[in-house]
Amino acid sequence: MPVATLPHLIVPFAQCQDQNIGEGWLQATSALAIKNLENLLRGMRRVETDTGRADSLSPPHDRVLAKAVGLTVNVDGLAPWAALEAKAPLGQSWAFITPCHWAMGREHATLTDPATLGLTEDQSRTLLAAMQPYFATEGITLHYQLPTRWLAEGKVFASLPTASLDRVLGRNVDRWLPASKAIKLLQNEMQMLLYTHPINDDRAAIGQRSVNSFWVSGTGALDEAVTIYPQVNLNRGLAQAAFANDWQAYAQAWAHLDATEIARLLTLQRSGETVRLTLCGESNSVSFESVRRNIFSRMKGALTQLSVVNLLKQL
């Protein structure tokens, strides 16, 4: 059975150990009660490891998802997710544009989670209309998709590696900015345009953060047809708590994931179906697949000698 046709759950941020949040993650996970995950892993074996770096533009879960759906990514940060979302013809270059808030510190700007902005469709469409003429001067056409995600078509995105939002949220934007004079010029222009925009005046009046910049991601063009398999599920249930460094919420999110998607996978496994699970950290990911057991089998499950938390530490 092809891997893409297996029920496959991909879990980003299953491990969040970096120099800033490692201790919080360790405390949150040390007391986790995730019995369904433990039982699921006892009936699985490790089948694949994706080894990378915490400073790669594409995080492990992006790389795993791309492979699962057959999306070719030959250059780090050049994963054409936007072209795929736009159902673009082969060779046509697209990107995601995310209207967002940069929190300005004394030494650098930090990108806050767009999901916390509460941006409405009307506000988003108004901002898009105001920004479109500036983007047009660089040969870029903007298309509304969601309040905090637009699609953009333009040749500038053909060979422009960009960092996934998941890499930069809550972090200094400087190290992740794309190496494009056109994009840097647009970011400077948009900061000036948005500083005095009436939408931001309205938002400030009710205590909401301003929309003062944008982020580019998902760049590139499709070079072959890609099929999206509904069996592949990238679950972002842990993401928002991880971005916010809210480790109580993170533990609660793990409990919810264990009681829902992981429980569903366990039920399928116990019914005899082959399933796949991928746990992702900042640098690496590990994929597991069901083991078919019988009285003659000597194959050992993934948790024969490891606890779940120790396994997660290896990511």
Backbone bond lengths (Angstrom), bond angles and torsions (degrees), N, CA, C in turn:
res aa  C-N    CA-C-N  psi(-1)  N-CA   C-N-CA  omega(-1)  CA-C   N-CA-C  phi
1 M - - - 1.464 - - 1.528 109.20 -
2 P 1.367 119.40 126.36 1.460 120.72 178.54 1.530 110.91 -58.28
3 V 1.334 116.47 143.92 1.461 120.31 -176.94 1.521 111.50 -56.67
4 A 1.331 117.79 -39.95 1.461 120.91 -174.96 1.520 112.80 -65.62
5 T 1.336 117.82 -19.55 1.459 119.51 -179.70 1.523 112.44 -92.69
6 L 1.331 117.63 -2.06 1.458 121.08 175.24 1.523 109.60 -79.75
7 P 1.330 119.13 146.18 1.458 119.56 166.30 1.532 108.86 -58.16
8 H 1.316 116.95 120.03 1.459 121.55 -170.43 1.525 108.92 -134.25
9 L 1.315 117.61 116.06 1.458 123.17 177.17 1.519 109.39 -103.46
10 I 1.336 116.44 124.13 1.463 122.83 177.42 1.523 107.85 -109.97
11 V 1.344 116.58 125.94 1.469 121.63 -175.28 1.531 109.80 -116.37
12 P 1.346 118.29 99.29 1.465 120.16 173.78 1.520 111.53 -70.81
13 F 1.323 116.20 153.39 1.465 123.94 175.39 1.525 112.99 61.47
14 A 1.335 115.95 28.61 1.455 119.49 172.29 1.522 110.31 -66.07
15 Q 1.324 115.33 -21.36 1.464 121.87 173.61 1.512 107.93 -135.75
16 C 1.320 116.91 133.39 1.471 121.91 -176.19 1.513 111.01 -132.17
17 Q 1.280 117.30 49.44 1.461 120.01 -178.86 1.515 110.46 -94.77
18 D 1.317 116.81 104.37 1.452 119.89 165.40 1.520 107.39 -132.31
19 Q 1.313 117.96 -175.24 1.462 119.77 -171.87 1.525 112.28 -66.43
20 N 1.334 117.28 -20.35 1.457 119.75 -176.72 1.520 113.63 -93.38
21 I 1.334 117.15 -34.29 1.461 119.06 -170.33 1.518 113.38 -124.19
22 G 1.316 117.25 9.64 1.452 119.29 -176.58 1.511 114.04 -58.10
23 E 1.341 117.64 -44.55 1.458 120.22 -177.09 1.524 111.62 -65.86
24 G 1.323 116.89 -41.55 1.454 120.33 178.60 1.513 111.77 -61.56
25 W 1.311 116.05 -41.27 1.470 119.91 178.92 1.526 110.40 -65.18
26 L 1.312 117.44 -43.41 1.464 120.55 -179.34 1.526 111.62 -60.94
27 Q 1.322 116.58 -43.04 1.462 119.90 179.61 1.523 110.94 -65.69
28 A 1.335 116.70 -39.90 1.461 120.64 -178.40 1.516 111.82 -66.55
29 T 1.338 116.32 -37.88 1.463 119.21 -175.20 1.521 113.86 -87.13
30 S 1.321 117.13 -19.87 1.469 119.19 -176.38 1.526 112.26 -64.50
31 A 1.337 116.53 -26.07 1.465 119.71 -178.21 1.525 112.56 -108.52
32 L 1.317 117.31 14.33 1.467 119.58 -178.34 1.527 111.40 -65.04
33 A 1.324 114.88 138.05 1.464 121.57 172.86 1.521 107.04 -114.99
34 I 1.321 115.82 89.44 1.463 120.97 -175.99 1.536 108.68 -123.04
35 K 1.314 114.19 71.75 1.461 121.67 -172.77 1.520 112.63 -66.21
36 N 1.337 116.91 -35.99 1.471 118.14 -179.99 1.524 110.95 -63.86
37 L 1.346 116.34 -39.23 1.465 119.54 177.24 1.525 110.38 -64.26
38 E 1.323 116.63 -42.91 1.469 119.82 178.67 1.526 110.74 -59.85
39 N 1.318 116.57 -46.26 1.470 120.48 -179.30 1.528 111.23 -66.65
40 L 1.327 116.10 -38.25 1.460 119.54 178.65 1.527 110.82 -62.20
41 L 1.334 116.57 -46.12 1.461 121.01 -176.69 1.521 112.29 -69.20
42 R 1.320 117.52 -26.75 1.469 119.61 177.28 1.523 111.73 -65.18
43 G 1.311 116.46 -22.69 1.457 120.29 177.74 1.509 113.17 -103.03
44 M 1.349 116.73 20.85 1.468 120.40 -177.01 1.521 110.44 -129.91
45 R 1.310 114.07 162.18 1.465 120.51 172.65 1.525 108.46 -127.80
46 R 1.314 114.84 152.91 1.466 120.05 177.91 1.520 109.21 -72.36
47 V 1.332 116.36 128.59 1.460 119.99 -177.24 1.528 112.96 -118.77
48 E 1.323 117.33 -17.91 1.461 118.59 -177.72 1.521 110.30 -160.45
49 T 1.335 115.46 143.19 1.462 121.77 174.65 1.516 108.70 -128.24
50 D 1.330 116.24 129.47 1.461 121.89 175.35 1.523 106.81 -105.93
51 T 1.315 116.53 114.25 1.455 121.73 -177.18 1.519 109.79 -105.56
52 G 1.329 115.89 127.37 1.457 119.99 -179.48 1.507 111.45 -143.95
53 R 1.340 115.38 -154.45 1.461 121.53 -178.74 1.529 109.19 -128.48
54 A 1.311 115.79 151.89 1.460 119.97 179.68 1.525 112.18 -70.71
55 D 1.346 117.93 -13.12 1.457 120.07 179.55 1.536 112.63 -104.28
56 S 1.333 117.54 10.90 1.460 119.35 175.15 1.522 109.06 -69.80
57 L 1.327 117.22 149.60 1.464 120.94 -178.50 1.525 111.78 -68.97
58 S 1.326 115.73 -35.10 1.465 121.02 178.18 1.522 109.42 -100.06
59 P 1.328 118.68 120.88 1.463 120.56 179.50 1.522 111.46 -72.88
60 P 1.322 118.21 166.16 1.464 121.14 -176.20 1.530 114.21 -54.78
61 H 1.346 117.66 -41.13 1.460 118.15 -177.22 1.518 112.51 -66.87
62 D 1.345 117.40 -30.44 1.464 119.93 174.13 1.527 110.69 -65.52
63 R 1.320 115.78 -42.04 1.462 119.68 -178.75 1.530 111.29 -66.06
64 V 1.327 116.08 -41.41 1.463 120.60 179.42 1.528 110.53 -65.04
65 L 1.329 116.26 -45.45 1.466 119.78 -179.52 1.519 111.08 -63.09
66 A 1.333 116.62 -42.06 1.460 119.97 179.14 1.529 110.87 -58.83
67 K 1.327 115.85 -44.90 1.468 119.62 179.36 1.522 111.41 -65.21
68 A 1.342 116.18 -38.36 1.461 120.27 -177.34 1.526 112.42 -65.39
69 V 1.339 116.43 -33.64 1.473 118.82 -178.59 1.524 112.54 -99.56
70 G 1.329 116.71 1.66 1.458 119.63 176.81 1.513 114.48 81.11
71 L 1.334 116.54 28.01 1.458 120.88 179.14 1.528 109.31 -90.19
72 T 1.319 116.66 121.21 1.458 121.26 -177.23 1.523 110.58 -77.54
73 V 1.332 117.11 124.45 1.464 122.55 177.41 1.523 107.16 -130.06
74 N 1.325 115.98 102.11 1.461 120.78 -177.63 1.527 112.93 -95.30
75 V 1.335 116.04 -17.69 1.461 121.21 -177.59 1.519 108.37 -127.24
76 D 1.333 117.10 131.83 1.460 121.00 178.02 1.524 109.93 -56.63
77 G 1.332 116.52 128.29 1.454 121.15 178.94 1.511 114.73 85.02
78 L 1.319 116.90 1.42 1.467 120.48 178.88 1.534 108.21 -116.47
79 A 1.324 113.76 63.68 1.460 121.59 179.21 1.527 107.63 -107.94
80 P 1.326 118.79 109.92 1.467 121.62 -168.86 1.533 114.73 -77.25
81 W 1.334 115.61 59.33 1.467 119.84 -179.64 1.524 111.59 -64.99
82 A 1.330 116.97 -37.22 1.466 119.55 -178.87 1.525 111.28 -67.41
83 A 1.334 116.75 -41.20 1.468 119.62 177.39 1.519 110.53 -61.87
84 L 1.319 116.00 -37.70 1.462 120.40 177.53 1.525 110.34 -66.20
85 E 1.326 116.94 -43.82 1.467 121.47 179.53 1.523 111.37 -64.11
86 A 1.337 116.30 -36.59 1.462 121.25 -178.77 1.530 113.10 -80.48
87 K 1.330 115.93 -4.61 1.476 120.86 -174.76 1.524 109.65 53.38
88 A 1.312 114.76 44.70 1.460 121.39 -175.10 1.521 111.77 -73.85
89 P 1.332 117.35 149.85 1.467 120.39 173.22 1.520 110.38 -61.25
90 L 1.318 116.54 154.07 1.462 120.61 179.00 1.519 109.94 -57.24
91 G 1.322 116.16 136.94 1.451 121.76 177.04 1.514 115.10 87.70
92 Q 1.330 118.69 -5.77 1.458 121.67 -179.46 1.529 109.81 -92.61
93 S 1.317 117.48 128.98 1.462 122.35 -170.54 1.522 112.29 -93.81
94 W 1.334 115.24 131.48 1.451 121.77 -178.42 1.525 110.09 -135.80
95 A 1.330 115.10 169.37 1.468 121.54 176.01 1.523 108.55 -152.59
96 F 1.324 114.99 161.07 1.463 121.23 167.13 1.522 107.79 -90.31
97 I 1.321 116.90 136.81 1.456 122.58 170.59 1.526 107.04 -115.55
98 T 1.308 116.82 122.27 1.461 121.77 -178.86 1.521 109.63 -111.07
99 P 1.341 118.69 109.92 1.471 119.21 172.15 1.518 108.48 -66.54
100 C 1.324 116.66 134.31 1.465 118.30 -169.88 1.525 111.34 -153.80
101 H 1.314 114.73 179.25 1.468 121.99 178.46 1.516 109.83 -117.40
102 W 1.330 115.27 123.67 1.454 121.20 171.50 1.523 108.02 -96.86
103 A 1.328 116.44 118.79 1.460 121.25 176.26 1.523 108.03 -80.92
104 M 1.318 116.53 116.01 1.455 121.50 -174.02 1.528 110.88 -86.45
105 G 1.321 116.98 114.75 1.455 122.25 175.86 1.505 110.98 -97.89
106 R 1.308 116.23 -174.55 1.465 120.46 -179.28 1.517 111.82 -68.07
107 E 1.339 117.19 -33.29 1.460 119.95 -174.66 1.517 113.93 -116.98
108 H 1.331 117.62 -20.98 1.454 119.07 -179.02 1.523 110.72 -159.46
109 A 1.333 115.10 168.94 1.462 121.81 177.57 1.522 109.29 -101.90
110 T 1.333 115.68 143.61 1.461 122.50 178.65 1.524 108.76 -117.51
111 L 1.311 116.46 134.03 1.464 120.55 -179.64 1.524 109.66 -85.27
112 T 1.323 116.96 119.34 1.461 121.34 177.95 1.524 109.80 -87.10
113 D 1.318 116.17 158.55 1.460 121.81 -175.23 1.532 109.98 -67.48
114 P 1.340 118.46 118.07 1.474 120.30 179.04 1.527 113.41 -57.91
115 A 1.332 116.76 -25.33 1.462 120.01 -179.69 1.524 111.74 -63.93
116 T 1.342 117.71 -19.84 1.464 121.15 -178.68 1.532 112.86 -92.60
117 L 1.329 117.83 0.54 1.463 120.46 -176.36 1.522 113.25 -76.30
118 G 1.326 117.69 -28.87 1.458 120.04 -174.79 1.511 112.17 66.93
119 L 1.325 117.26 31.98 1.460 122.25 -177.96 1.529 109.63 -71.47
120 T 1.329 117.60 128.82 1.459 121.49 -179.43 1.524 110.58 -88.27
121 E 1.326 115.99 165.23 1.462 119.82 178.57 1.529 110.64 -62.77
122 D 1.324 117.55 -43.16 1.468 120.06 -179.57 1.522 111.14 -61.85
123 Q 1.328 116.98 -44.01 1.465 119.97 178.17 1.518 110.66 -62.05
124 S 1.331 116.08 -44.49 1.457 120.72 -177.52 1.532 111.33 -63.27
125 R 1.325 116.14 -44.29 1.469 119.43 179.45 1.534 111.38 -65.09
126 T 1.319 116.69 -36.71 1.465 120.44 178.08 1.525 110.80 -64.83
127 L 1.330 116.34 -43.40 1.465 120.18 178.37 1.524 111.14 -65.09
128 L 1.330 116.22 -41.66 1.464 119.62 178.77 1.530 110.59 -58.56
129 A 1.335 116.50 -45.19 1.461 120.19 -179.41 1.530 111.65 -62.25
130 A 1.340 116.38 -36.44 1.465 119.79 179.37 1.523 111.98 -71.24
131 M 1.325 116.66 -32.67 1.460 121.37 -175.99 1.525 113.32 -86.36
132 Q 1.339 117.00 -24.95 1.466 121.09 -174.09 1.532 114.04 -54.11
133 P 1.336 120.82 -44.47 1.478 118.72 -179.08 1.524 113.51 -59.03
134 Y 1.313 117.32 -35.25 1.465 120.77 179.51 1.533 110.24 -69.60
135 F 1.332 116.62 -42.30 1.462 120.42 177.86 1.531 110.89 -65.37
136 A 1.332 116.35 -35.06 1.464 120.25 -178.85 1.519 111.92 -62.06
137 T 1.341 116.85 -31.89 1.472 119.19 178.72 1.520 111.83 -64.72
138 E 1.346 117.55 -19.25 1.466 122.26 176.64 1.532 111.68 -103.09
139 G 1.334 116.05 13.96 1.461 120.23 177.43 1.512 113.89 75.59
140 I 1.340 117.16 25.38 1.462 122.18 -176.99 1.527 110.19 -112.98
141 T 1.328 116.50 131.42 1.457 122.24 175.85 1.523 109.15 -110.48
142 L 1.333 116.34 126.94 1.452 122.06 -179.51 1.531 110.48 -94.43
143 H 1.328 115.95 143.08 1.466 122.48 177.81 1.528 107.99 -131.97
144 Y 1.317 116.29 127.88 1.463 119.84 178.52 1.526 110.04 -67.83
145 Q 1.342 116.50 136.76 1.460 121.82 172.64 1.520 111.35 -126.69
146 L 1.339 116.06 -55.65 1.457 123.27 179.54 1.525 108.09 -139.42
147 P 1.337 118.50 163.14 1.467 118.51 179.51 1.526 113.91 -53.66
148 T 1.326 117.25 -39.17 1.465 119.06 -178.79 1.529 112.59 -111.89
149 R 1.329 116.95 23.04 1.466 118.55 173.24 1.515 109.97 -155.45
150 W 1.328 114.46 120.84 1.459 121.24 175.23 1.523 108.79 -112.14
151 L 1.314 115.34 161.08 1.460 121.58 172.25 1.521 108.76 -102.41
152 A 1.322 116.70 144.06 1.458 121.58 -178.90 1.516 109.84 -133.86
153 E 1.311 115.59 132.26 1.463 121.74 179.34 1.524 109.04 -111.15
154 G 1.345 116.97 131.02 1.452 119.29 178.72 1.518 111.98 178.53
155 K 1.304 117.21 147.75 1.455 121.42 -178.32 1.517 112.88 -64.86
156 V 1.335 116.88 -23.97 1.463 120.22 -179.21 1.523 111.89 -59.90
157 F 1.337 116.86 -22.85 1.464 120.37 -176.64 1.529 113.55 -87.66
158 A 1.332 117.62 -2.94 1.467 120.96 -173.41 1.521 112.83 -60.07
159 S 1.316 117.04 -42.58 1.466 120.52 -176.31 1.520 110.98 -133.11
160 L 1.345 115.37 36.35 1.463 120.86 -177.61 1.531 110.32 -107.73
161 P 1.337 118.20 100.14 1.466 119.48 176.07 1.528 110.41 -64.82
162 T 1.320 116.17 138.39 1.464 120.79 179.45 1.521 109.88 -136.62
163 A 1.318 115.16 153.55 1.464 121.04 -179.58 1.516 110.37 -84.11
164 S 1.308 115.42 135.46 1.451 121.25 172.99 1.526 109.89 -58.62
165 L 1.332 116.40 146.11 1.458 120.03 174.32 1.521 111.36 -54.29
166 D 1.325 116.08 -34.19 1.463 120.13 -178.26 1.521 112.64 -64.50
167 R 1.315 117.12 -19.14 1.458 120.23 176.89 1.521 112.28 -81.09
168 V 1.332 117.51 -33.70 1.460 120.34 -166.94 1.518 114.11 -104.90
169 L 1.323 119.18 -17.05 1.462 120.09 -177.20 1.529 111.35 -59.01
170 G 1.321 115.39 129.29 1.453 121.18 -179.19 1.512 114.14 76.98
171 R 1.331 116.91 9.92 1.464 120.16 -175.30 1.529 111.13 -127.82
172 N 1.310 115.06 167.07 1.454 122.55 176.25 1.527 108.94 -61.39
173 V 1.327 116.79 124.91 1.469 119.80 -175.67 1.529 112.42 -74.25
174 D 1.331 118.01 -21.51 1.463 120.82 -169.51 1.521 113.32 -56.02
175 R 1.325 116.94 -45.13 1.474 120.19 -174.67 1.526 112.11 -71.71
176 W 1.356 116.90 -14.73 1.456 120.19 -174.32 1.528 113.33 -108.07
177 L 1.319 117.96 -0.30 1.464 120.26 -176.99 1.521 111.14 -65.87
178 P 1.341 118.03 139.81 1.464 120.20 179.44 1.521 111.72 -69.23
179 A 1.312 115.33 148.69 1.460 121.30 -178.60 1.523 109.92 -85.09
180 S 1.320 116.24 69.86 1.462 121.59 -178.84 1.521 109.23 -140.37
181 K 1.332 116.76 120.82 1.466 120.44 178.67 1.522 110.81 -62.86
182 A 1.341 116.46 -36.07 1.464 120.35 -178.75 1.525 110.78 -64.62
183 I 1.324 116.69 -43.48 1.467 120.19 -179.26 1.520 110.50 -69.78
184 K 1.319 118.10 -40.90 1.460 120.65 178.74 1.528 110.86 -63.28
185 L 1.342 116.84 -39.14 1.462 120.48 177.14 1.522 110.25 -62.95
186 L 1.332 116.26 -44.36 1.463 120.19 179.26 1.524 111.57 -62.93
187 Q 1.325 117.14 -39.39 1.462 119.38 179.23 1.523 111.22 -64.28
188 N 1.318 117.09 -38.75 1.469 120.26 176.64 1.530 110.93 -66.08
189 E 1.324 116.36 -43.61 1.463 120.57 179.86 1.526 111.66 -64.59
190 M 1.334 116.06 -39.96 1.460 119.20 -178.76 1.525 112.08 -69.58
191 Q 1.314 117.07 -33.41 1.465 119.18 176.85 1.522 110.80 -62.88
192 M 1.345 116.73 -37.76 1.463 120.23 177.36 1.522 111.38 -72.10
193 L 1.325 116.65 -42.76 1.464 120.93 179.90 1.529 111.16 -62.61
194 L 1.321 116.19 -46.53 1.461 120.80 -172.69 1.532 112.66 -76.45
195 Y 1.328 116.57 -21.70 1.465 120.00 -177.74 1.521 112.17 -58.11
196 T 1.337 115.97 -36.26 1.469 120.49 -177.58 1.522 112.77 -112.12
197 H 1.321 117.34 14.54 1.474 118.62 -176.69 1.533 110.31 -72.54
198 P 1.344 117.96 137.62 1.478 121.51 -179.61 1.530 113.93 -56.21
199 I 1.335 117.72 -31.40 1.469 120.30 177.76 1.526 110.17 -57.69
200 N 1.317 116.22 -42.23 1.461 119.81 -178.97 1.532 111.59 -72.33
201 D 1.328 117.02 -30.89 1.462 119.25 173.40 1.526 110.21 -62.31
202 D 1.341 116.15 -44.01 1.463 120.43 179.09 1.527 111.36 -63.69
203 R 1.319 116.10 -39.88 1.463 120.28 -179.34 1.530 110.68 -67.67
204 A 1.328 116.37 -41.43 1.462 120.14 179.97 1.529 110.99 -62.93
205 A 1.331 116.16 -34.17 1.464 120.52 -177.96 1.525 112.74 -64.54
206 I 1.339 116.57 -23.65 1.468 119.76 178.96 1.535 111.58 -113.17
207 G 1.323 115.60 18.47 1.454 120.55 172.75 1.513 115.45 78.81
208 Q 1.333 117.88 20.82 1.463 120.68 179.14 1.519 110.84 -96.33
209 R 1.328 115.69 151.54 1.461 120.28 177.46 1.533 109.99 -66.34
210 S 1.313 114.95 150.70 1.465 120.00 176.01 1.525 110.76 -76.53
211 V 1.316 115.17 157.76 1.465 121.32 166.87 1.514 105.10 -96.52
212 N 1.327 117.27 108.46 1.463 119.78 -171.24 1.523 114.36 -123.38
213 S 1.348 116.70 5.97 1.457 119.08 177.45 1.533 108.99 -165.78
214 F 1.323 115.72 -167.98 1.461 121.09 177.32 1.515 108.60 -148.18
215 W 1.330 115.45 162.10 1.461 120.37 176.38 1.527 108.99 -125.73
216 V 1.329 115.42 143.06 1.465 122.19 178.99 1.522 108.79 -108.32
217 S 1.330 116.70 133.61 1.463 120.55 178.25 1.524 109.01 -156.33
218 G 1.322 116.09 175.43 1.465 121.29 176.08 1.515 114.20 63.01
219 T 1.322 117.07 34.23 1.459 122.06 -172.62 1.531 113.04 -81.40
220 G 1.342 114.02 158.81 1.458 120.53 175.13 1.510 112.23 123.63
221 A 1.337 114.77 -177.06 1.458 122.38 -179.84 1.516 109.56 -127.84
222 L 1.311 116.26 148.18 1.460 120.95 175.58 1.524 109.10 -74.55
223 D 1.334 116.11 134.74 1.464 118.91 175.74 1.526 111.86 -109.17
224 E 1.347 116.00 0.51 1.456 121.12 175.49 1.517 108.97 -159.83
225 A 1.315 116.13 158.30 1.454 120.79 -179.72 1.526 110.01 -66.02
226 V 1.331 116.27 141.40 1.460 122.18 -178.55 1.520 108.80 -125.12
227 T 1.325 115.08 135.49 1.456 121.22 177.01 1.525 109.53 -104.76
228 I 1.343 115.93 128.09 1.457 119.75 176.83 1.529 108.13 -90.05
229 Y 1.310 115.87 122.43 1.458 120.90 -178.57 1.524 109.87 -96.43
230 P 1.333 117.65 121.91 1.470 119.11 -178.17 1.525 113.26 -65.06
231 Q 1.335 117.50 -16.86 1.470 120.05 179.80 1.527 112.01 -72.66
232 V 1.336 116.82 -16.70 1.465 120.84 -179.44 1.522 108.80 -90.08
233 N 1.336 116.44 118.22 1.461 121.81 -174.20 1.521 109.86 -124.43
234 L 1.334 116.23 108.68 1.460 120.65 173.02 1.519 106.97 -91.89
235 N 1.323 116.34 109.25 1.456 121.80 -174.45 1.533 110.12 -97.44
236 R 1.328 116.59 121.45 1.459 121.46 -174.84 1.532 112.17 -99.98
237 G 1.319 116.46 25.08 1.449 120.21 -175.69 1.518 115.50 -61.83
238 L 1.333 117.76 -24.99 1.468 121.04 -178.88 1.526 112.82 -91.99
239 A 1.332 116.61 -11.76 1.458 120.95 -166.38 1.523 113.93 -65.03
240 Q 1.331 117.13 -52.83 1.458 118.89 -172.47 1.524 112.03 -62.91
241 A 1.334 116.85 -40.11 1.464 119.33 178.09 1.521 110.85 -65.17
242 A 1.335 117.18 -37.18 1.465 120.57 178.64 1.524 110.72 -65.32
243 F 1.344 117.29 -42.99 1.459 120.62 179.20 1.532 111.35 -62.49
244 A 1.337 115.47 -35.51 1.463 120.13 -176.96 1.520 112.92 -85.94
245 N 1.341 117.61 -1.39 1.472 121.25 -174.44 1.523 111.22 55.00
246 D 1.328 116.33 33.33 1.464 121.72 179.44 1.524 107.34 -98.92
247 W 1.326 116.19 93.25 1.458 119.98 -169.56 1.527 112.83 -79.95
248 Q 1.324 117.13 -21.71 1.461 119.01 171.63 1.527 109.79 -67.89
249 A 1.334 115.99 -45.08 1.465 120.58 177.02 1.524 110.82 -64.93
250 Y 1.327 115.92 -34.14 1.463 120.29 178.91 1.524 110.64 -63.67
251 A 1.331 117.35 -44.31 1.461 120.93 178.06 1.524 110.86 -64.05
252 Q 1.330 116.48 -38.57 1.464 120.53 177.12 1.530 110.97 -65.67
253 A 1.332 116.30 -38.37 1.464 120.27 178.60 1.531 111.17 -65.06
254 W 1.338 116.02 -37.75 1.466 120.20 176.18 1.534 110.10 -63.37
255 A 1.332 116.32 -43.04 1.464 119.95 179.63 1.525 110.94 -61.88
256 H 1.342 116.48 -40.63 1.466 120.20 179.01 1.525 110.94 -66.53
257 L 1.335 116.07 -43.25 1.459 120.30 178.43 1.522 110.91 -61.35
258 D 1.331 116.28 -40.72 1.456 121.43 -179.97 1.535 111.13 -64.19
259 A 1.327 116.49 -36.31 1.468 121.20 -176.90 1.521 113.14 -82.46
260 T 1.329 117.79 -12.32 1.470 120.41 -175.54 1.533 111.05 -117.16
261 E 1.317 117.70 -86.83 1.464 120.80 -172.87 1.527 112.58 -64.97
262 I 1.323 116.82 -40.73 1.465 118.82 179.92 1.521 110.29 -69.92
263 A 1.328 117.28 -38.76 1.468 120.37 175.98 1.525 110.92 -61.31
264 R 1.337 116.06 -39.27 1.475 119.47 178.31 1.525 111.00 -63.44
265 L 1.328 116.46 -42.03 1.459 120.52 179.13 1.530 110.46 -64.96
266 L 1.328 116.19 -39.48 1.460 120.77 178.58 1.526 110.99 -63.38
267 T 1.318 117.42 -40.46 1.464 121.18 177.80 1.526 110.97 -61.90
268 L 1.335 116.31 -42.92 1.463 120.42 177.86 1.527 110.66 -63.22
269 Q 1.339 115.87 -42.50 1.460 119.99 179.84 1.520 111.37 -61.95
270 R 1.335 116.73 -43.82 1.457 121.16 -178.81 1.526 112.28 -68.70
271 S 1.331 116.46 -21.43 1.466 119.58 177.08 1.521 111.63 -83.69
272 G 1.339 116.36 -1.19 1.457 120.87 177.21 1.515 114.83 101.59
273 E 1.341 116.84 2.51 1.460 119.88 -179.19 1.528 110.29 -84.53
274 T 1.323 115.69 143.28 1.459 120.69 175.74 1.520 109.23 -81.02
275 V 1.334 116.73 126.88 1.457 121.22 -178.76 1.522 109.12 -129.05
276 R 1.329 115.21 162.06 1.466 121.16 -179.38 1.526 109.28 -129.43
277 L 1.318 115.80 142.58 1.460 123.53 177.77 1.520 108.64 -132.55
278 T 1.334 116.34 132.06 1.460 120.82 175.61 1.518 109.08 -122.71
279 L 1.322 116.13 123.46 1.456 123.18 177.24 1.525 108.44 -104.74
280 C 1.334 115.96 128.50 1.465 120.31 -172.48 1.519 111.71 -119.22
281 G 1.329 115.79 141.39 1.448 122.41 173.77 1.515 110.46 -112.65
282 E 1.327 116.64 -154.94 1.460 121.46 178.99 1.529 112.05 -77.13
283 S 1.329 116.27 -31.73 1.463 120.64 -175.53 1.523 113.01 -114.52
284 N 1.315 116.55 -41.31 1.464 121.36 -169.75 1.524 111.47 -124.95
285 S 1.315 114.68 168.47 1.460 120.87 171.04 1.518 108.31 -142.69
286 V 1.330 114.96 154.83 1.457 121.31 177.59 1.521 108.00 -129.93
287 S 1.323 115.86 132.29 1.460 121.52 179.55 1.521 110.00 -109.73
288 F 1.319 115.08 138.97 1.464 122.99 179.83 1.522 109.12 -123.72
289 E 1.328 114.95 151.75 1.459 120.21 179.92 1.524 109.15 -138.16
290 S 1.324 115.51 150.35 1.463 120.72 -177.79 1.521 111.22 -57.41
291 V 1.330 114.04 143.41 1.458 122.12 174.39 1.523 107.55 -104.20
292 R 1.310 116.13 128.34 1.469 119.42 175.43 1.519 107.59 -83.59
293 R 1.326 116.71 115.32 1.457 121.36 -173.69 1.530 111.28 -103.50
294 N 1.323 115.27 146.23 1.459 121.19 169.10 1.528 107.63 -150.19
295 I 1.280 117.92 179.21 1.472 119.81 -173.32 1.521 112.64 -67.04
296 F 1.343 115.87 -14.73 1.469 118.43 179.81 1.527 112.14 -97.51
297 S 1.340 115.12 -8.04 1.466 118.43 -174.62 1.518 111.36 -76.91
298 R 1.317 116.31 136.63 1.464 121.22 175.73 1.525 111.53 -111.66
299 M 1.324 115.30 7.79 1.458 118.80 -178.43 1.517 109.59 -69.13
300 K 1.323 116.41 138.52 1.455 121.80 -177.77 1.519 110.04 -105.89
301 G 1.317 115.32 145.03 1.445 120.49 179.33 1.515 111.84 -71.02
302 A 1.322 115.24 170.38 1.457 121.11 -175.63 1.522 112.64 -66.16
303 L 1.341 118.06 -23.35 1.464 120.83 -176.31 1.514 113.34 -105.05
304 T 1.329 117.91 23.07 1.460 119.75 -179.39 1.521 111.47 -57.96
305 Q 1.320 116.71 -41.73 1.472 119.58 -175.78 1.527 113.01 -122.74
306 L 1.323 118.24 1.22 1.457 121.16 -175.96 1.517 111.17 -123.64
307 S 1.337 117.27 144.95 1.458 120.56 167.36 1.522 107.89 -81.28
308 V 1.326 116.39 164.65 1.463 119.97 178.28 1.520 110.89 -59.14
309 V 1.344 116.79 -45.34 1.465 119.50 -177.29 1.518 110.89 -63.49
310 N 1.324 118.41 -42.06 1.470 120.22 177.31 1.506 111.74 -64.13
311 L 1.326 116.26 -34.99 1.459 119.57 177.00 1.527 110.02 -65.51
312 L 1.332 116.92 -43.80 1.452 120.75 -179.86 1.526 111.78 -63.84
313 K 1.317 117.13 -33.63 1.472 120.53 179.58 1.526 111.91 -61.56
314 Q 1.338 116.48 -23.88 1.465 120.13 -177.54 1.523 113.29 -78.39
315 L 1.323 117.14 -11.31 1.465 119.91 -176.17 1.522 111.11 -71.11
